[in-house]
Amino acid sequence: MISRPVSDLADADRRTLENLLGHELEASQQVFVMVFSPGQVPDRATRQAAAERIRRTLDEVDRHRAAQGVTDEEVDAAVDEAMVHVRPHSG
């Protein structure tokens, strides 16, 4: 797993991610990438290490959110909006 600020990405890497995601990235955004092998269950130590990295990432997001004054309601609205784009409703 990796997490990088978009502003730290090389131009070619940023364009590649934008092509993959289908939209432009903003310099203030973060990119989070996780690679896994479907059907293979990682060992306990690997799962614990991954869980700890996720906890640290979420803690960092919470600190950034608090420093920027983003409310829980704004976070929920952003997640809802993102879900509409990822899983559009038919009909």
PDB file of N, CA, C and O in Angstrom:
ATOM      1  N   MET A   1       0.838  -1.170   0.000  1.00  0.00           N
ATOM      2  CA  MET A   1       0.000   0.000   0.000  1.00  0.00           C
ATOM      3  C   MET A   1       0.884   1.235   0.000  1.00  0.00           C
ATOM      4  O   MET A   1       1.940   1.274   0.632  1.00  0.00           O
ATOM      5  N   ILE A   2       0.425   2.233  -0.720  1.00  0.00           N
ATOM      6  CA  ILE A   2       1.119   3.517  -0.685  1.00  0.00           C
ATOM      7  C   ILE A   2       0.088   4.631  -0.639  1.00  0.00           C
ATOM      8  O   ILE A   2      -1.039   4.478  -1.112  1.00  0.00           O
ATOM      9  N   SER A   3       0.486   5.728  -0.073  1.00  0.00           N
ATOM     10  CA  SER A   3      -0.327   6.934  -0.050  1.00  0.00           C
ATOM     11  C   SER A   3       0.609   8.090  -0.367  1.00  0.00           C
ATOM     12  O   SER A   3       1.640   8.257   0.285  1.00  0.00           O
ATOM     13  N   ARG A   4       0.250   8.888  -1.371  1.00  0.00           N
ATOM     14  CA  ARG A   4       1.094  10.000  -1.790  1.00  0.00           C
ATOM     15  C   ARG A   4       0.241  11.230  -2.076  1.00  0.00           C
ATOM     16  O   ARG A   4      -0.859  11.108  -2.614  1.00  0.00           O
ATOM     17  N   PRO A   5       0.734  12.403  -1.725  1.00  0.00           N
ATOM     18  CA  PRO A   5       0.060  13.626  -2.157  1.00  0.00           C
ATOM     19  C   PRO A   5       0.188  13.748  -3.678  1.00  0.00           C
ATOM     20  O   PRO A   5       1.252  13.485  -4.238  1.00  0.00           O
ATOM     21  N   VAL A   6      -0.887  14.142  -4.333  1.00  0.00           N
ATOM     22  CA  VAL A   6      -0.855  14.315  -5.780  1.00  0.00           C
ATOM     23  C   VAL A   6       0.241  15.302  -6.166  1.00  0.00           C
ATOM     24  O   VAL A   6       0.898  15.134  -7.193  1.00  0.00           O
ATOM     25  N   SER A   7       0.437  16.324  -5.348  1.00  0.00           N
ATOM     26  CA  SER A   7       1.448  17.348  -5.653  1.00  0.00           C
ATOM     27  C   SER A   7       2.873  16.774  -5.685  1.00  0.00           C
ATOM     28  O   SER A   7       3.769  17.395  -6.257  1.00  0.00           O
ATOM     29  N   ASP A   8       3.093  15.597  -5.078  1.00  0.00           N
ATOM     30  CA  ASP A   8       4.416  14.966  -5.070  1.00  0.00           C
ATOM     31  C   ASP A   8       4.647  14.037  -6.262  1.00  0.00           C
ATOM     32  O   ASP A   8       5.755  13.532  -6.443  1.00  0.00           O
ATOM     33  N   LEU A   9       3.618  13.808  -7.074  1.00  0.00           N
ATOM     34  CA  LEU A   9       3.740  12.880  -8.195  1.00  0.00           C
ATOM     35  C   LEU A   9       4.434  13.537  -9.385  1.00  0.00           C
ATOM     36  O   LEU A   9       4.233  14.721  -9.659  1.00  0.00           O
ATOM     37  N   ALA A  10       5.245  12.761 -10.083  1.00  0.00           N
ATOM     38  CA  ALA A  10       5.824  13.233 -11.340  1.00  0.00           C
ATOM     39  C   ALA A  10       4.694  13.427 -12.342  1.00  0.00           C
ATOM     40  O   ALA A  10       3.682  12.730 -12.279  1.00  0.00           O
ATOM     41  N   ASP A  11       4.858  14.358 -13.257  1.00  0.00           N
ATOM     42  CA  ASP A  11       3.803  14.665 -14.225  1.00  0.00           C
ATOM     43  C   ASP A  11       3.328  13.424 -14.984  1.00  0.00           C
ATOM     44  O   ASP A  11       2.127  13.232 -15.174  1.00  0.00           O
ATOM     45  N   ALA A  12       4.262  12.591 -15.412  1.00  0.00           N
ATOM     46  CA  ALA A  12       3.891  11.386 -16.165  1.00  0.00           C
ATOM     47  C   ALA A  12       3.069  10.437 -15.295  1.00  0.00           C
ATOM     48  O   ALA A  12       2.100   9.845 -15.772  1.00  0.00           O
ATOM     49  N   ASP A  13       3.443  10.287 -14.031  1.00  0.00           N
ATOM     50  CA  ASP A  13       2.702   9.412 -13.115  1.00  0.00           C
ATOM     51  C   ASP A  13       1.303   9.969 -12.861  1.00  0.00           C
ATOM     52  O   ASP A  13       0.324   9.224 -12.820  1.00  0.00           O
ATOM     53  N   ARG A  14       1.224  11.273 -12.694  1.00  0.00           N
ATOM     54  CA  ARG A  14      -0.080  11.907 -12.467  1.00  0.00           C
ATOM     55  C   ARG A  14      -0.988  11.687 -13.675  1.00  0.00           C
ATOM     56  O   ARG A  14      -2.155  11.331 -13.510  1.00  0.00           O
ATOM     57  N   ARG A  15      -0.470  11.895 -14.891  1.00  0.00           N
ATOM     58  CA  ARG A  15      -1.275  11.691 -16.102  1.00  0.00           C
ATOM     59  C   ARG A  15      -1.732  10.237 -16.217  1.00  0.00           C
ATOM     60  O   ARG A  15      -2.866   9.971 -16.615  1.00  0.00           O
ATOM     61  N   THR A  16      -0.856   9.303 -15.871  1.00  0.00           N
ATOM     62  CA  THR A  16      -1.222   7.886 -15.914  1.00  0.00           C
ATOM     63  C   THR A  16      -2.381   7.606 -14.972  1.00  0.00           C
ATOM     64  O   THR A  16      -3.338   6.929 -15.346  1.00  0.00           O
ATOM     65  N   LEU A  17      -2.300   8.125 -13.750  1.00  0.00           N
ATOM     66  CA  LEU A  17      -3.388   7.918 -12.792  1.00  0.00           C
ATOM     67  C   LEU A  17      -4.674   8.599 -13.254  1.00  0.00           C
ATOM     68  O   LEU A  17      -5.759   8.039 -13.098  1.00  0.00           O
ATOM     69  N   GLU A  18      -4.564   9.785 -13.813  1.00  0.00           N
ATOM     70  CA  GLU A  18      -5.746  10.489 -14.315  1.00  0.00           C
ATOM     71  C   GLU A  18      -6.408   9.692 -15.432  1.00  0.00           C
ATOM     72  O   GLU A  18      -7.634   9.598 -15.487  1.00  0.00           O
ATOM     73  N   ASN A  19      -5.596   9.114 -16.327  1.00  0.00           N
ATOM     74  CA  ASN A  19      -6.147   8.268 -17.394  1.00  0.00           C
ATOM     75  C   ASN A  19      -6.832   7.040 -16.817  1.00  0.00           C
ATOM     76  O   ASN A  19      -7.910   6.656 -17.271  1.00  0.00           O
ATOM     77  N   LEU A  20      -6.216   6.426 -15.824  1.00  0.00           N
ATOM     78  CA  LEU A  20      -6.788   5.234 -15.186  1.00  0.00           C
ATOM     79  C   LEU A  20      -8.101   5.563 -14.475  1.00  0.00           C
ATOM     80  O   LEU A  20      -9.071   4.810 -14.575  1.00  0.00           O
ATOM     81  N   LEU A  21      -8.129   6.679 -13.763  1.00  0.00           N
ATOM     82  CA  LEU A  21      -9.306   7.060 -12.977  1.00  0.00           C
ATOM     83  C   LEU A  21     -10.383   7.751 -13.801  1.00  0.00           C
ATOM     84  O   LEU A  21     -11.549   7.779 -13.409  1.00  0.00           O
ATOM     85  N   GLY A  22      -9.989   8.310 -14.946  1.00  0.00           N
ATOM     86  CA  GLY A  22     -10.969   8.952 -15.807  1.00  0.00           C
ATOM     87  C   GLY A  22     -11.289  10.389 -15.444  1.00  0.00           C
ATOM     88  O   GLY A  22     -12.288  10.935 -15.912  1.00  0.00           O
ATOM     89  N   HIS A  23     -10.462  11.011 -14.620  1.00  0.00           N
ATOM     90  CA  HIS A  23     -10.662  12.427 -14.294  1.00  0.00           C
ATOM     91  C   HIS A  23      -9.358  13.025 -13.792  1.00  0.00           C
ATOM     92  O   HIS A  23      -8.440  12.315 -13.381  1.00  0.00           O
ATOM     93  N   GLU A  24      -9.302  14.362 -13.837  1.00  0.00           N
ATOM     94  CA  GLU A  24      -8.101  15.051 -13.386  1.00  0.00           C
ATOM     95  C   GLU A  24      -7.978  14.981 -11.872  1.00  0.00           C
ATOM     96  O   GLU A  24      -8.979  14.933 -11.157  1.00  0.00           O
ATOM     97  N   LEU A  25      -6.754  14.975 -11.397  1.00  0.00           N
ATOM     98  CA  LEU A  25      -6.472  15.001  -9.967  1.00  0.00           C
ATOM     99  C   LEU A  25      -6.110  16.423  -9.563  1.00  0.00           C
ATOM    100  O   LEU A  25      -5.516  17.171 -10.340  1.00  0.00           O
ATOM    101  N   GLU A  26      -6.475  16.784  -8.343  1.00  0.00           N
ATOM    102  CA  GLU A  26      -6.136  18.090  -7.807  1.00  0.00           C
ATOM    103  C   GLU A  26      -4.894  17.974  -6.936  1.00  0.00           C
ATOM    104  O   GLU A  26      -4.689  16.961  -6.267  1.00  0.00           O
ATOM    105  N   ALA A  27      -4.072  19.007  -6.945  1.00  0.00           N
ATOM    106  CA  ALA A  27      -2.818  18.995  -6.184  1.00  0.00           C
ATOM    107  C   ALA A  27      -3.057  18.775  -4.694  1.00  0.00           C
ATOM    108  O   ALA A  27      -2.190  18.241  -4.002  1.00  0.00           O
ATOM    109  N   SER A  28      -4.209  19.176  -4.199  1.00  0.00           N
ATOM    110  CA  SER A  28      -4.505  19.040  -2.767  1.00  0.00           C
ATOM    111  C   SER A  28      -4.971  17.635  -2.385  1.00  0.00           C
ATOM    112  O   SER A  28      -5.162  17.348  -1.204  1.00  0.00           O
ATOM    113  N   GLN A  29      -5.154  16.758  -3.376  1.00  0.00           N
ATOM    114  CA  GLN A  29      -5.642  15.410  -3.104  1.00  0.00           C
ATOM    115  C   GLN A  29      -4.500  14.460  -2.763  1.00  0.00           C
ATOM    116  O   GLN A  29      -3.326  14.763  -2.970  1.00  0.00           O
ATOM    117  N   GLN A  30      -4.884  13.302  -2.233  1.00  0.00           N
ATOM    118  CA  GLN A  30      -3.955  12.213  -1.945  1.00  0.00           C
ATOM    119  C   GLN A  30      -4.333  11.017  -2.803  1.00  0.00           C
ATOM    120  O   GLN A  30      -5.508  10.805  -3.102  1.00  0.00           O
ATOM    121  N   VAL A  31      -3.340  10.243  -3.195  1.00  0.00           N
ATOM    122  CA  VAL A  31      -3.575   8.999  -3.925  1.00  0.00           C
ATOM    123  C   VAL A  31      -3.230   7.861  -2.978  1.00  0.00           C
ATOM    124  O   VAL A  31      -2.159   7.845  -2.370  1.00  0.00           O
ATOM    125  N   PHE A  32      -4.143   6.916  -2.861  1.00  0.00           N
ATOM    126  CA  PHE A  32      -3.945   5.743  -2.008  1.00  0.00           C
ATOM    127  C   PHE A  32      -4.090   4.525  -2.904  1.00  0.00           C
ATOM    128  O   PHE A  32      -5.127   4.343  -3.541  1.00  0.00           O
ATOM    129  N   VAL A  33      -3.055   3.685  -2.959  1.00  0.00           N
ATOM    130  CA  VAL A  33      -3.067   2.505  -3.820  1.00  0.00           C
ATOM    131  C   VAL A  33      -2.758   1.276  -2.966  1.00  0.00           C
ATOM    132  O   VAL A  33      -1.844   1.280  -2.141  1.00  0.00           O
ATOM    133  N   MET A  34      -3.542   0.234  -3.187  1.00  0.00           N
ATOM    134  CA  MET A  34      -3.316  -1.017  -2.481  1.00  0.00           C
ATOM    135  C   MET A  34      -3.352  -2.143  -3.517  1.00  0.00           C
ATOM    136  O   MET A  34      -4.245  -2.183  -4.363  1.00  0.00           O
ATOM    137  N   VAL A  35      -2.406  -3.031  -3.450  1.00  0.00           N
ATOM    138  CA  VAL A  35      -2.336  -4.174  -4.358  1.00  0.00           C
ATOM    139  C   VAL A  35      -2.594  -5.437  -3.542  1.00  0.00           C
ATOM    140  O   VAL A  35      -2.090  -5.585  -2.429  1.00  0.00           O
ATOM    141  N   PHE A  36      -3.387  -6.345  -4.114  1.00  0.00           N
ATOM    142  CA  PHE A  36      -3.641  -7.605  -3.420  1.00  0.00           C
ATOM    143  C   PHE A  36      -3.817  -8.714  -4.443  1.00  0.00           C
ATOM    144  O   PHE A  36      -4.046  -8.456  -5.624  1.00  0.00           O
ATOM    145  N   SER A  37      -3.710  -9.938  -3.980  1.00  0.00           N
ATOM    146  CA  SER A  37      -3.894 -11.114  -4.829  1.00  0.00           C
ATOM    147  C   SER A  37      -5.219 -11.767  -4.457  1.00  0.00           C
ATOM    148  O   SER A  37      -5.335 -12.351  -3.380  1.00  0.00           O
ATOM    149  N   PRO A  38      -6.216 -11.679  -5.327  1.00  0.00           N
ATOM    150  CA  PRO A  38      -7.517 -12.275  -5.019  1.00  0.00           C
ATOM    151  C   PRO A  38      -7.395 -13.763  -4.723  1.00  0.00           C
ATOM    152  O   PRO A  38      -6.630 -14.479  -5.369  1.00  0.00           O
ATOM    153  N   GLY A  39      -8.153 -14.210  -3.748  1.00  0.00           N
ATOM    154  CA  GLY A  39      -8.181 -15.626  -3.411  1.00  0.00           C
ATOM    155  C   GLY A  39      -7.050 -16.084  -2.513  1.00  0.00           C
ATOM    156  O   GLY A  39      -7.042 -17.234  -2.075  1.00  0.00           O
ATOM    157  N   GLN A  40      -6.094 -15.210  -2.229  1.00  0.00           N
ATOM    158  CA  GLN A  40      -4.984 -15.577  -1.348  1.00  0.00           C
ATOM    159  C   GLN A  40      -5.142 -14.821  -0.032  1.00  0.00           C
ATOM    160  O   GLN A  40      -5.155 -13.590  -0.012  1.00  0.00           O
ATOM    161  N   VAL A  41      -5.261 -15.554   1.045  1.00  0.00           N
ATOM    162  CA  VAL A  41      -5.398 -14.941   2.364  1.00  0.00           C
ATOM    163  C   VAL A  41      -4.009 -14.717   2.945  1.00  0.00           C
ATOM    164  O   VAL A  41      -3.248 -15.667   3.128  1.00  0.00           O
ATOM    165  N   PRO A  42      -3.676 -13.451   3.239  1.00  0.00           N
ATOM    166  CA  PRO A  42      -2.353 -13.182   3.807  1.00  0.00           C
ATOM    167  C   PRO A  42      -2.237 -13.750   5.221  1.00  0.00           C
ATOM    168  O   PRO A  42      -3.239 -13.969   5.901  1.00  0.00           O
ATOM    169  N   ASP A  43      -0.997 -13.984   5.647  1.00  0.00           N
ATOM    170  CA  ASP A  43      -0.785 -14.512   6.990  1.00  0.00           C
ATOM    171  C   ASP A  43      -1.149 -13.448   8.039  1.00  0.00           C
ATOM    172  O   ASP A  43      -1.347 -12.276   7.720  1.00  0.00           O
ATOM    173  N   ARG A  44      -1.228 -13.889   9.277  1.00  0.00           N
ATOM    174  CA  ARG A  44      -1.672 -13.024  10.382  1.00  0.00           C
ATOM    175  C   ARG A  44      -0.808 -11.764  10.515  1.00  0.00           C
ATOM    176  O   ARG A  44      -1.344 -10.669  10.683  1.00  0.00           O
ATOM    177  N   ALA A  45       0.505 -11.905  10.441  1.00  0.00           N
ATOM    178  CA  ALA A  45       1.402 -10.762  10.598  1.00  0.00           C
ATOM    179  C   ALA A  45       1.173  -9.729   9.490  1.00  0.00           C
ATOM    180  O   ALA A  45       1.176  -8.526   9.748  1.00  0.00           O
ATOM    181  N   THR A  46       0.976 -10.199   8.274  1.00  0.00           N
ATOM    182  CA  THR A  46       0.723  -9.293   7.150  1.00  0.00           C
ATOM    183  C   THR A  46      -0.598  -8.563   7.343  1.00  0.00           C
ATOM    184  O   THR A  46      -0.685  -7.362   7.088  1.00  0.00           O
ATOM    185  N   ARG A  47      -1.633  -9.280   7.794  1.00  0.00           N
ATOM    186  CA  ARG A  47      -2.942  -8.652   8.038  1.00  0.00           C
ATOM    187  C   ARG A  47      -2.846  -7.620   9.149  1.00  0.00           C
ATOM    188  O   ARG A  47      -3.428  -6.541   9.039  1.00  0.00           O
ATOM    189  N   GLN A  48      -2.120  -7.932  10.215  1.00  0.00           N
ATOM    190  CA  GLN A  48      -1.968  -6.985  11.319  1.00  0.00           C
ATOM    191  C   GLN A  48      -1.200  -5.745  10.881  1.00  0.00           C
ATOM    192  O   GLN A  48      -1.558  -4.631  11.263  1.00  0.00           O
ATOM    193  N   ALA A  49      -0.154  -5.923  10.087  1.00  0.00           N
ATOM    194  CA  ALA A  49       0.625  -4.785   9.592  1.00  0.00           C
ATOM    195  C   ALA A  49      -0.237  -3.914   8.680  1.00  0.00           C
ATOM    196  O   ALA A  49      -0.174  -2.686   8.752  1.00  0.00           O
ATOM    197  N   ALA A  50      -1.034  -4.539   7.832  1.00  0.00           N
ATOM    198  CA  ALA A  50      -1.915  -3.778   6.938  1.00  0.00           C
ATOM    199  C   ALA A  50      -2.955  -3.005   7.738  1.00  0.00           C
ATOM    200  O   ALA A  50      -3.239  -1.846   7.436  1.00  0.00           O
ATOM    201  N   ALA A  51      -3.519  -3.642   8.753  1.00  0.00           N
ATOM    202  CA  ALA A  51      -4.515  -2.969   9.590  1.00  0.00           C
ATOM    203  C   ALA A  51      -3.897  -1.763  10.293  1.00  0.00           C
ATOM    204  O   ALA A  51      -4.539  -0.720  10.408  1.00  0.00           O
ATOM    205  N   GLU A  52      -2.686  -1.893  10.752  1.00  0.00           N
ATOM    206  CA  GLU A  52      -2.006  -0.780  11.421  1.00  0.00           C
ATOM    207  C   GLU A  52      -1.736   0.363  10.441  1.00  0.00           C
ATOM    208  O   GLU A  52      -1.897   1.531  10.793  1.00  0.00           O
ATOM    209  N   ARG A  53      -1.330   0.034   9.221  1.00  0.00           N
ATOM    210  CA  ARG A  53      -1.105   1.081   8.213  1.00  0.00           C
ATOM    211  C   ARG A  53      -2.405   1.809   7.890  1.00  0.00           C
ATOM    212  O   ARG A  53      -2.414   3.028   7.719  1.00  0.00           O
ATOM    213  N   ILE A  54      -3.496   1.062   7.807  1.00  0.00           N
ATOM    214  CA  ILE A  54      -4.795   1.683   7.547  1.00  0.00           C
ATOM    215  C   ILE A  54      -5.181   2.594   8.705  1.00  0.00           C
ATOM    216  O   ILE A  54      -5.671   3.702   8.483  1.00  0.00           O
ATOM    217  N   ARG A  55      -4.966   2.142   9.937  1.00  0.00           N
ATOM    218  CA  ARG A  55      -5.273   2.981  11.111  1.00  0.00           C
ATOM    219  C   ARG A  55      -4.468   4.275  11.084  1.00  0.00           C
ATOM    220  O   ARG A  55      -5.002   5.351  11.351  1.00  0.00           O
ATOM    221  N   ARG A  56      -3.168   4.165  10.759  1.00  0.00           N
ATOM    222  CA  ARG A  56      -2.318   5.360  10.692  1.00  0.00           C
ATOM    223  C   ARG A  56      -2.796   6.318   9.601  1.00  0.00           C
ATOM    224  O   ARG A  56      -2.824   7.534   9.793  1.00  0.00           O
ATOM    225  N   THR A  57      -3.170   5.752   8.459  1.00  0.00           N
ATOM    226  CA  THR A  57      -3.668   6.580   7.357  1.00  0.00           C
ATOM    227  C   THR A  57      -4.952   7.292   7.759  1.00  0.00           C
ATOM    228  O   THR A  57      -5.106   8.485   7.497  1.00  0.00           O
ATOM    229  N   LEU A  58      -5.872   6.576   8.391  1.00  0.00           N
ATOM    230  CA  LEU A  58      -7.128   7.191   8.820  1.00  0.00           C
ATOM    231  C   LEU A  58      -6.897   8.246   9.902  1.00  0.00           C
ATOM    232  O   LEU A  58      -7.578   9.272   9.922  1.00  0.00           O
ATOM    233  N   ASP A  59      -5.949   8.003  10.792  1.00  0.00           N
ATOM    234  CA  ASP A  59      -5.597   9.002  11.799  1.00  0.00           C
ATOM    235  C   ASP A  59      -5.048  10.269  11.137  1.00  0.00           C
ATOM    236  O   ASP A  59      -5.372  11.385  11.544  1.00  0.00           O
ATOM    237  N   GLU A  60      -4.219  10.080  10.120  1.00  0.00           N
ATOM    238  CA  GLU A  60      -3.661  11.220   9.393  1.00  0.00           C
ATOM    239  C   GLU A  60      -4.772  12.002   8.688  1.00  0.00           C
ATOM    240  O   GLU A  60      -4.770  13.233   8.690  1.00  0.00           O
ATOM    241  N   VAL A  61      -5.710  11.283   8.092  1.00  0.00           N
ATOM    242  CA  VAL A  61      -6.851  11.934   7.440  1.00  0.00           C
ATOM    243  C   VAL A  61      -7.652  12.728   8.464  1.00  0.00           C
ATOM    244  O   VAL A  61      -8.039  13.865   8.195  1.00  0.00           O
ATOM    245  N   ASP A  62      -7.906  12.151   9.629  1.00  0.00           N
ATOM    246  CA  ASP A  62      -8.654  12.847  10.677  1.00  0.00           C
ATOM    247  C   ASP A  62      -7.927  14.100  11.143  1.00  0.00           C
ATOM    248  O   ASP A  62      -8.558  15.132  11.368  1.00  0.00           O
ATOM    249  N   ARG A  63      -6.610  14.023  11.292  1.00  0.00           N
ATOM    250  CA  ARG A  63      -5.846  15.211  11.704  1.00  0.00           C
ATOM    251  C   ARG A  63      -5.932  16.305  10.643  1.00  0.00           C
ATOM    252  O   ARG A  63      -6.114  17.480  10.961  1.00  0.00           O
ATOM    253  N   HIS A  64      -5.799  15.908   9.392  1.00  0.00           N
ATOM    254  CA  HIS A  64      -5.873  16.879   8.299  1.00  0.00           C
ATOM    255  C   HIS A  64      -7.274  17.495   8.232  1.00  0.00           C
ATOM    256  O   HIS A  64      -7.423  18.706   8.065  1.00  0.00           O
ATOM    257  N   ARG A  65      -8.290  16.651   8.364  1.00  0.00           N
ATOM    258  CA  ARG A  65      -9.675  17.114   8.332  1.00  0.00           C
ATOM    259  C   ARG A  65      -9.929  18.116   9.449  1.00  0.00           C
ATOM    260  O   ARG A  65     -10.545  19.157   9.219  1.00  0.00           O
ATOM    261  N   ALA A  66      -9.467  17.817  10.640  1.00  0.00           N
ATOM    262  CA  ALA A  66      -9.656  18.707  11.780  1.00  0.00           C
ATOM    263  C   ALA A  66      -8.910  20.024  11.579  1.00  0.00           C
ATOM    264  O   ALA A  66      -9.431  21.094  11.893  1.00  0.00           O
ATOM    265  N   ALA A  67      -7.694  19.940  11.057  1.00  0.00           N
ATOM    266  CA  ALA A  67      -6.901  21.153  10.826  1.00  0.00           C
ATOM    267  C   ALA A  67      -7.553  22.050   9.783  1.00  0.00           C
ATOM    268  O   ALA A  67      -7.416  23.272   9.839  1.00  0.00           O
ATOM    269  N   GLN A  68      -8.257  21.450   8.836  1.00  0.00           N
ATOM    270  CA  GLN A  68      -8.913  22.213   7.775  1.00  0.00           C
ATOM    271  C   GLN A  68     -10.340  22.621   8.146  1.00  0.00           C
ATOM    272  O   GLN A  68     -10.998  23.342   7.396  1.00  0.00           O
ATOM    273  N   GLY A  69     -10.816  22.156   9.307  1.00  0.00           N
ATOM    274  CA  GLY A  69     -12.165  22.511   9.753  1.00  0.00           C
ATOM    275  C   GLY A  69     -13.277  21.818   8.980  1.00  0.00           C
ATOM    276  O   GLY A  69     -14.378  22.356   8.866  1.00  0.00           O
ATOM    277  N   VAL A  70     -13.003  20.633   8.448  1.00  0.00           N
ATOM    278  CA  VAL A  70     -14.007  19.886   7.691  1.00  0.00           C
ATOM    279  C   VAL A  70     -14.894  19.125   8.676  1.00  0.00           C
ATOM    280  O   VAL A  70     -14.396  18.378   9.518  1.00  0.00           O
ATOM    281  N   THR A  71     -16.197  19.317   8.565  1.00  0.00           N
ATOM    282  CA  THR A  71     -17.147  18.685   9.489  1.00  0.00           C
ATOM    283  C   THR A  71     -17.450  17.246   9.087  1.00  0.00           C
ATOM    284  O   THR A  71     -17.184  16.842   7.955  1.00  0.00           O
ATOM    285  N   ASP A  72     -18.006  16.475  10.019  1.00  0.00           N
ATOM    286  CA  ASP A  72     -18.432  15.108   9.721  1.00  0.00           C
ATOM    287  C   ASP A  72     -19.459  15.103   8.595  1.00  0.00           C
ATOM    288  O   ASP A  72     -19.447  14.218   7.740  1.00  0.00           O
ATOM    289  N   GLU A  73     -20.344  16.089   8.596  1.00  0.00           N
ATOM    290  CA  GLU A  73     -21.380  16.177   7.569  1.00  0.00           C
ATOM    291  C   GLU A  73     -20.760  16.393   6.188  1.00  0.00           C
ATOM    292  O   GLU A  73     -21.226  15.821   5.203  1.00  0.00           O
ATOM    293  N   GLU A  74     -19.716  17.214   6.115  1.00  0.00           N
ATOM    294  CA  GLU A  74     -19.039  17.447   4.843  1.00  0.00           C
ATOM    295  C   GLU A  74     -18.337  16.177   4.358  1.00  0.00           C
ATOM    296  O   GLU A  74     -18.332  15.878   3.164  1.00  0.00           O
ATOM    297  N   VAL A  75     -17.753  15.444   5.285  1.00  0.00           N
ATOM    298  CA  VAL A  75     -17.108  14.178   4.926  1.00  0.00           C
ATOM    299  C   VAL A  75     -18.151  13.212   4.384  1.00  0.00           C
ATOM    300  O   VAL A  75     -17.942  12.595   3.339  1.00  0.00           O
ATOM    301  N   ASP A  76     -19.278  13.076   5.090  1.00  0.00           N
ATOM    302  CA  ASP A  76     -20.346  12.175   4.636  1.00  0.00           C
ATOM    303  C   ASP A  76     -20.851  12.568   3.253  1.00  0.00           C
ATOM    304  O   ASP A  76     -21.073  11.707   2.401  1.00  0.00           O
ATOM    305  N   ALA A  77     -21.032  13.866   3.032  1.00  0.00           N
ATOM    306  CA  ALA A  77     -21.512  14.347   1.733  1.00  0.00           C
ATOM    307  C   ALA A  77     -20.504  14.030   0.634  1.00  0.00           C
ATOM    308  O   ALA A  77     -20.896  13.648  -0.469  1.00  0.00           O
ATOM    309  N   ALA A  78     -19.214  14.182   0.918  1.00  0.00           N
ATOM    310  CA  ALA A  78     -18.180  13.884  -0.071  1.00  0.00           C
ATOM    311  C   ALA A  78     -18.158  12.395  -0.405  1.00  0.00           C
ATOM    312  O   ALA A  78     -18.011  12.019  -1.568  1.00  0.00           O
ATOM    313  N   VAL A  79     -18.303  11.552   0.611  1.00  0.00           N
ATOM    314  CA  VAL A  79     -18.336  10.101   0.374  1.00  0.00           C
ATOM    315  C   VAL A  79     -19.562   9.738  -0.453  1.00  0.00           C
ATOM    316  O   VAL A  79     -19.469   8.946  -1.391  1.00  0.00           O
ATOM    317  N   ASP A  80     -20.718  10.320  -0.105  1.00  0.00           N
ATOM    318  CA  ASP A  80     -21.947  10.052  -0.866  1.00  0.00           C
ATOM    319  C   ASP A  80     -21.782  10.468  -2.327  1.00  0.00           C
ATOM    320  O   ASP A  80     -22.186   9.740  -3.234  1.00  0.00           O
ATOM    321  N   GLU A  81     -21.190  11.631  -2.548  1.00  0.00           N
ATOM    322  CA  GLU A  81     -20.978  12.113  -3.909  1.00  0.00           C
ATOM    323  C   GLU A  81     -20.038  11.181  -4.671  1.00  0.00           C
ATOM    324  O   GLU A  81     -20.282  10.866  -5.836  1.00  0.00           O
ATOM    325  N   ALA A  82     -18.973  10.745  -4.018  1.00  0.00           N
ATOM    326  CA  ALA A  82     -18.032   9.838  -4.667  1.00  0.00           C
ATOM    327  C   ALA A  82     -18.702   8.514  -5.021  1.00  0.00           C
ATOM    328  O   ALA A  82     -18.439   7.947  -6.081  1.00  0.00           O
ATOM    329  N   MET A  83     -19.556   8.027  -4.146  1.00  0.00           N
ATOM    330  CA  MET A  83     -20.243   6.758  -4.405  1.00  0.00           C
ATOM    331  C   MET A  83     -21.157   6.858  -5.625  1.00  0.00           C
ATOM    332  O   MET A  83     -21.306   5.888  -6.369  1.00  0.00           O
ATOM    333  N   VAL A  84     -21.763   8.016  -5.832  1.00  0.00           N
ATOM    334  CA  VAL A  84     -22.612   8.215  -7.004  1.00  0.00           C
ATOM    335  C   VAL A  84     -21.787   8.071  -8.279  1.00  0.00           C
ATOM    336  O   VAL A  84     -22.251   7.505  -9.268  1.00  0.00           O
ATOM    337  N   HIS A  85     -20.556   8.589  -8.245  1.00  0.00           N
ATOM    338  CA  HIS A  85     -19.693   8.513  -9.408  1.00  0.00           C
ATOM    339  C   HIS A  85     -19.142   7.104  -9.620  1.00  0.00           C
ATOM    340  O   HIS A  85     -18.952   6.674 -10.758  1.00  0.00           O
ATOM    341  N   VAL A  86     -18.890   6.398  -8.543  1.00  0.00           N
ATOM    342  CA  VAL A  86     -18.313   5.053  -8.638  1.00  0.00           C
ATOM    343  C   VAL A  86     -19.376   4.012  -8.976  1.00  0.00           C
ATOM    344  O   VAL A  86     -19.144   3.103  -9.773  1.00  0.00           O
ATOM    345  N   ARG A  87     -20.535   4.161  -8.362  1.00  0.00           N
ATOM    346  CA  ARG A  87     -21.625   3.209  -8.571  1.00  0.00           C
ATOM    347  C   ARG A  87     -22.896   3.952  -8.976  1.00  0.00           C
ATOM    348  O   ARG A  87     -23.814   4.103  -8.170  1.00  0.00           O
ATOM    349  N   PRO A  88     -22.948   4.414 -10.224  1.00  0.00           N
ATOM    350  CA  PRO A  88     -24.133   5.163 -10.640  1.00  0.00           C
ATOM    351  C   PRO A  88     -25.374   4.278 -10.596  1.00  0.00           C
ATOM    352  O   PRO A  88     -25.331   3.093 -10.927  1.00  0.00           O
ATOM    353  N   HIS A  89     -26.466   4.884 -10.184  1.00  0.00           N
ATOM    354  CA  HIS A  89     -27.750   4.176 -10.114  1.00  0.00           C
ATOM    355  C   HIS A  89     -28.381   4.150 -11.487  1.00  0.00           C
ATOM    356  O   HIS A  89     -28.345   5.150 -12.204  1.00  0.00           O
ATOM    357  N   SER A  90     -28.955   3.030 -11.863  1.00  0.00           N
ATOM    358  CA  SER A  90     -29.639   2.959 -13.152  1.00  0.00           C
ATOM    359  C   SER A  90     -31.119   3.227 -12.946  1.00  0.00           C
ATOM    360  O   SER A  90     -31.697   2.898 -11.910  1.00  0.00           O
ATOM    361  N   GLY A  91     -31.717   3.842 -13.975  1.00  0.00           N
ATOM    362  CA  GLY A  91     -33.156   4.081 -13.992  1.00  0.00           C
ATOM    363  C   GLY A  91     -33.535   5.085 -13.041  1.00  0.00           C
ATOM    364  O   GLY A  91     -34.716   5.410 -12.924  1.00  0.00           O
TER     365      GLY A  91
END
